[in-house]
Amino acid sequence: MTKKAIVFDNSGTLIERFRVIKDVSTGELITHINSLNLIDSFLNAALVVLQFNTNCLKGLDPNTLISDFVIENNIDFDISYYSTDVSKEEITAILEKDTAIIKDITDTFPLLKERVPNMELCNGSAVIIDIAEERIAYTITSAGQLFSGVKETIAKLQDNDIDVFIASGDRSAAIKRLADITGVPEGHAFATASTHRKAEIVANLQEKGYKVMMVGDGPNDILAFKQADSAVLTTEQKDGDFPDKLKNYADFVIGDISEVLQIDF
């Protein structure tokens, strides 16, 4: 009997996401734009996930440089998505000389709390680096709540001997908590997974004899869609922007996460 596995993206797939983006240059707070689409609008940009709990920023001098905070506290980061190849060393060099401040992150907190008063998961903070201009162009803070039926869907999949995995671009602590909440084994949850890493995770499972379904909602899932035996685009994130190129790679389009139970793969 063929082993089966489902790999879920997190934000917009298992979690209804809410994010606030700050334009560092203008101070504008943005809630209606998908950060991945924003990156795709640049010729050279990268989404950099900062590996820390945002609560630790509340007691800091708001004028502290983000670069100083990252360096002095040895904060790790990962490149989750990009419109052009860039190394971690290149990002480090940009961060070290950038002038964005902690306030550029914490300014998003009140609006995010207003939008998600009962947040189940704080995905944390990230920055969008304009590689060409060598600066932090935007800060992003996000949080979310499980879509209705997620826990039940995962439990039914597991009852049907389908192994469940999570591959997400979000920070490690958030994905560990998500695994705890949903009953996914911690070893099956992969954080700060880039577009290429998601495809590798699918390929590695296939090499182990699994038939794999990938479930996602964004352009960072396209390579995994192409690699998987079945690709499922979920549109449950109502404010999502699903470009045709994404739909073209999907074998199925669903509006509710529980619909994966009806797909034979």
N, C-alpha and C positions, 0 to 999 in steps of 0.2 A: 504493500500500500504506500503510495506517494505521500511524503510528509508535506504539510502545508504551513505557510507562515504569512502573516499580514504585518506589514510595516506601516505604521501611522506616522505622519507628520504631526506636530503638536498644534502650534498656533494656527487657528482657523480651521482645524480639522477635529481635534479632540477638545480644544479650548476655544471658546468664543473670545476673541482677543479684543482688547481695547488699548490703543496706544496714543500717546501724545508726542508729537515731534516738535522740536524747537529749531527754528532757523536762527543759527547763531549770529548771522550778520544783521538780521532785521529785528530779531526778538519775537517774531510771529510764532504763535502756538498753533499747530496744525493737527487736526484729527480726521480729516476726510481723505487723506492720501495714503496709499499703501507704500510702506518704506521700500519694498523691493522694486516697485514700479518707479519710485523716486530715484533709486540707484540706476535703474536701466535708462533713465533720462539723461544721465551723465555719460560722457565718453569714458571717463576714468574715475570710478568710485568704488568704495568697499564698505560693507557693513561690519563693524568691529564690535563684538560682544565683550563687555567688561565683566569679569568673573568676580562680582561681589554683590552683597545684599545692599540694596539702595538705602535701607534704614540707617546704615552707618554714616550717611552723609548729613543727617539732620543736625548733628551737633558741630559740624565744621564751619569755619569761616566761609561764607558763600563766595568770597572773592579768591579763594584758594584755586590755583590753576589745576585743571583736571590732570595735566601732565605731572605736576608735583605729587598729587594724591596717588596716581598710578605708580610712579617710581618709588616714592618713599614707603608705600605700603606693599610693594612688590606684587601689585595686582596683575594677575595673568589676564590675557585676552586671546580671543580667537577670531579669525576672519570667517564669518558665516556666509557671506554672499558678496559677489563683486561683479563689476561690468568689464573688468580687465584683470589679468593676472597680476598679483602683487604678493610680495613675500612679507613674512612677519617682521623681518628686520627692517624693511622699508617702512612699514607702518610704525614701528618703534621710533624710527628716526623722525617721522612726522609728528608723532605724539610728544616727543621730547621737547620740541620747539614751539608747540602750539600754544595759543593764548586764551583758549576757551576756559571758562571757570566753572566751579561746582554749581553756581547759581544757574548756569545754563542747563543743568540737569534738574535741580530741585524746583525750578520754576514750573516744571510740568506736573509736580506732585498734586497740587490742589485740584486741578482739572481731572486728573486721572482718578483721584479718590471720589470725585463727584460722579464720574461716569461708572465707576465700579465700587460702590459702597460695600459690597459683600464679596470682595475678591477672594478666590480660592487659591490663586497662584500668582505670585509676583515674578514675572519673567525677568525683571531687572532692567538694567540700562545698557544702551549701546550708543555708538556714535557712527555717523556716516562721514567717512574721510573723502574729501575731494583730493584725489591723488595728484592731479595736474597742478592744482594750486597749493598742494601740501598743507592742508589745514582741515580742522574739524568743521564741516559745513552744517551739520545738524546733530542734535542729541535726540535720543529716543528713550522713553520709558514706557513699559507695557505691563499689563496685567490681564487676568482673565478669569472666566468661570467655565466649568465643564459644560459642554452642551448636554441637553437632556438626553438620557439614555446611554451615555458613554460607558458607565460602569457596567450596566446590564449587558450591553453589546459585547464588551470585552469578556465578561464572564461566560456568555453563551458561546463565543468563539473558542474559549479555552475548554469548555465542556465538550465541544465538538472536536477536540484534539487538534485545534489550529493554534500554533504558537504565535504569540503577539509580541511585537517589537515596536519601539518608538525611536524615530530618528529625527532629531530636531536641531534647528540652529540656535535654540535658546541655551542659556547658561546651565552649567552642570547641576547646581543645587536645585534649580527650578525643575529640571527634568527628573532628578532623583525624587523630589516630592511628588511630582505627577505620577511616577511609577508606584509610589506608596499608595496614593489615593486610588488609583485605578486597578491595583492588583497585578500589575505587570512586573515580572521579576527584575530586580535592579540590573542584573547582567544583560537584560534585553533592552535597556534604555540607553541610547547614545545621544549625548548632548553636543552642542555647538558643531553639529554636522553640516559641513558645507555641501553645496550641490554635488560635487564629485564624491564626497564621503558617503552621501546617501546612496548613490549608485553602487559604491564599493560594498556597502552593507548588504544591499540586495544581492549583488554578485557573490559575496561570500556565503550567504545563505543558500544560494543555488548550488554552489560548489559542495555544500554539505548535504545536498540531495533534496532540498526544499523546492516546492513550487511556490512562487512568491507573488503576492498581491501588494502593490504600493498604493497607499491612500494619501492624497495630499491636496493642496489648494493653491499652490503658488509656483512661480517660475523656477524657484530653487528645487522643485520636485521633478523637473522635466527629465533630467538624466536618469533618475531612478525610475520614472515612468517608462522610459525607453528600455531600461534593463529588465524590468519586471516582467513576469509572465502575464500579469493583468495589471492595468493601470486604472485607478479610480479617482476621478476629480470630484471633490465634495464642495458644494456651493452653499453650505449651511451658514457660513459667515456672510450675512446679508449685505454688508457694506463692501464685500470683496469685489475686486475687478478681475475678471477672468478672461484674459485675452485669447483670441482665436488660436494662437500658437500653442497655448496650454490645452485647450479643448482638443486640438488635433492629435495630441499624444495620449488622450484618455480613451480607454476601451468602454468605460462606463462613466456616467455623470449622475451623481446622487444629490439629493437635497437634505437628507437626514442620515446621520452616521449609522443608524440601525439597518439601513438598506444594504449594507455590506453582507448581512446575514443571508440575503436572498441571491447573492451572486455566487455561481458555481465556477470555480477556477481550478 
